[in-house]
Every structure is written in structure tokens, then in C-alpha cells.
Amino acid sequence: MADDHATIWDEFKDAVNMTPAALRKHLDSEESKEVGQKKGGGESTGHAMGRRILEIKDKKKSDLTDDDYAAMKKVVGYVHRHLKQGGDARKDPDSAWRLSLMNWGHDPQKD
């Protein structure tokens, strides 16, 4: 299990390329709140995960739980899948594609 955690940790650090301050600022924006899948008109899945990423980043590595690692693995999967998409949206810094990725802690313009 420790090896799995080490791998997830490394992949998460690579996938989440935004600082906590930059992610927090993004999550506070109206644009951030408008993108992503919403269940019942509430907060989008990505926006909620952005808040979860901030919680994870506020913890010491030794305090991370299996649930934290599961969330980190989910973030890595989302970022990798969505980076393969984008098409013409990659050229637009205000595209829903980019804003959604940023909700998950990844700014594709930093690549």
C-alpha cells in the first residue's frame, strides 16, 4: 500500500500544478462556479474537488488518509483524461475546458 501511496503522491503533485493561493482565487471566481457538471443545480463536481484539493494540500503528508489518496487518484485520472481533450478550446484562456481543469487544480496554460 505504501508504494501505491507514493505513486499517487507523485502523480498528484504533477497533475495539480496550481498553488493553493492560485486555486483558492480561481475557486472564488464566478467563472469557476459556472463550469462543470452539477447535480441538482448545486456546486459542480470539479468545484467541490477543488475545495478537497485545498484540504489535502493543507495536510502534512504523514496525515493523509486512504480517503485522501482515493481523492488524489481521482484528480490524477480527471486531469489526464481531460488533457487529451480540448480541441480548439485549448486556444481560448477563458474556455470552459480550461476553467474546468483549473477547478481540479490544473492550469493547462502552465504546461
N, C-alpha and C positions, 0 to 999 in steps of 0.2 A: 504493500500500500504506500509506503514511503516513496518508492520510485515513481508511482503514479502521481503522487502529490508534487514531487519535484518537477516532473514533466509538465503537469498542469500549471504550476507556478511559472515556469519559464515561458510557456506558450501564452499565458495570461499577460505577463509583463511585455511580451512582444505585441500582442493584439491591442492592448489598452495603451495607446500612445499619447493620450491626453493627461496632463497633470490634474490632480484633484481640483485645483483652482479653476482651470480652464473648463473642466467637465461641469463643475458646480455652476459656473457662469452660463454655460450653454443650457443646462437643465432649467435655469431660471428664465430663459428667454421664451417668448411666445412661440417662436418658430419651432423650438424643441417640443413644446407641448402639443403642437398641431400635427406632427407626423407620427406614423406608426399605427399598428393595429390596436384598436381599442375595443374592449369588451364592455358592452352596455353604455358606451359613451363616456366612460371614465378615463383614467390615465392609461396611456399606451403601455404595452409590454416593455418596449425599449426604454421608455422614460422611467418606469419602475426599476428596471435593471440598472439604469444609470445611477439611481439612488443607492441601489445594492452594491454597485461597484465602489462608490464612495465609502460605504460602511466597511467593505473588505479592505480598502486601501488605508483606512484609519486604524486597522488592527495590526498588531505585531504578527509576523509570520508564524510564530510559535502558538499564537492564539487562534489561528484559523481552524474551523471545524470541517467535518466531512461535507456539511451542507454548503459551507463557503466554497470548498473545492468543486462541488457539483455546479454551483452558480458560475464559478470561474470557467469551468469546462463549457458551459452553455454559451458564455460570452465568446470564447475562442471559436466555437462552432459557428455562431452567428456571423462574426466578423469575417471568418474565412469564406463562408458561403456568399455573403453579400459583396465581398470584394471581387468575386468572379462575375458579378452583375454590374449594372450601372449604365452601360451603353453611353449614349450622348449625355446623360446626366453627369458623367464624370467631368465634363467641361463647365458645369454650372455650380459655382460655390454655394448657391442657395437652393440646390435641388433637394427634394425630399429624400433621395437616396443618400446624399452626404449627411444631411441633418439626422436621419435615422441612424446611420452608422455612428455619428457623434453621440447620440443618446446611449450607445453601447460602449462609449469610451474611446472610439477610434476615429481620428480625423484623417480621411484618405488624402488630404492635401499635404499632410506631413510625411507621406511615404517618399 
